[in-house]
Amino acid sequence: MTNHPITPPALLVEQWLREWKTLGVRHADPVKSTSYVATEAAQWGADQELEACVDFVQYEADWNTAEKLRAARRPKPPSLKEQALAKTTAILNDPNRVLLIEVRETLELNRRALEQFDD
């Protein structure tokens, strides 16, 4: 490993190798373990680059712009509530689906109930 700031430390690479082994992989496939470590290293490097960009923007612009940059580059997956609402709304709004009135009413009630929960 080099001392380049975007190269993961050796201890971190060893940690990823241990994680790979604890995933229940009994037959050590070097290609898959290398792919796993490479994926983790790429994500780590991308995170290092993002944080450098956020630091720069925070210094040059302001904190809100830096947070917007972070949110745009690392979006959070939708919550279960958001996923359920999206699927329910898609079903209710799809004119090609034929649903029993009771099912539609139940889905509508579920949608309204889900909207009341916090994420």
N, C-alpha and C positions, 0 to 999 in steps of 0.2 A: 504494500500500500504506500502511496505517496503522501506527502504532507499537504496536498492541495486542499483548500477549505471546503470543497464540495465532495471530497472523497470521504466515505464513512470511516470512522475509526475502526481498527481491527476488533476491538471488544464488541462493537455493535454488530459486526459481521458474524462473530462467534455467537452472539445472542440469537441472530436470525437462524443460524444453523441449528442451534439447540431448539428453537421454536419449531423448525421444520421437523426435527426428530420427534418432538412431542405431539405432533399432529396425527400420530398413529401410523406413520409410514414405516412399515416393517421392512420392506425391500428398498434399500437405499438406491434410488435411481439418481445418478449424478446429474443427469440432464434436468430432471424436475427440481432437484434441490438447488442447482445453479440458477434455474429460472426463478425459483422462489426468492433466493437471495438477491438476484438481479432486480426483481420487481420491488423488493423492499428498499434496495439501495437507490433505485430510480425515484421512488416516492420520497425517500429521505433527502436526496439531492434536490428534488423539486421543492420540498418544504424549506430547505436552506435558502434556495433562490427566492422563494416567495417572501420569506422573512427579511431577506436583504432588500427586496423591493419595497416591502412595507416600511422598513426602517427609513429608506430613502424618501419615500412619499411622505411619511410622517414628519421627517425633518424639513423637507422642501415645501410641503403643502400643509396638511393638518391631520389630526387623528381620525376624523370622520372619513376622509378620503382614503386613509390607510386601511381602515376597517372595511370600507366598501371594496377595496382591492382584494383583501383577504377573503371576503364573502363571495366575490365573483370568481375567484380562482379556486376556492375550496368549498363549493356549495354543499350544504348538508342534505342528506337524503330526506325525502318527505317522511313525516311522522306517520304512525299508523292511522291517526285520525285523518290526516291529509289524504292518505292513500284510500281509506274507506270512503271519505267524502267524494273524492274524484271518481271512484268506481260507481258509487251510488248515483251521482249526478249524471255520469255517462249513460247509465242504464235508463234513468228517468227521462233523459233528453233524447234518447235514440228512438226516432219515430218508426224504425223498422222492426223493433222488438214488440212482440205481442205478450203482454203480461196480464195476468188476472188483476182485477181491480184491487183485491185484498193485498196482493203482493206489492203493487205500486204504492198503496197507502202505507204499508209497513215500511217500505224503503223510504218513503217521504218522511215518516216519523223518525226513522233511524237517522236520516240525514240531518233533520232539525236537532235531534238530540246530540249528535256528534258535533255540530257547530257550537254547542254550548260548552263543550269541554275545552280546557286549556290544552295546549300542545305538550 
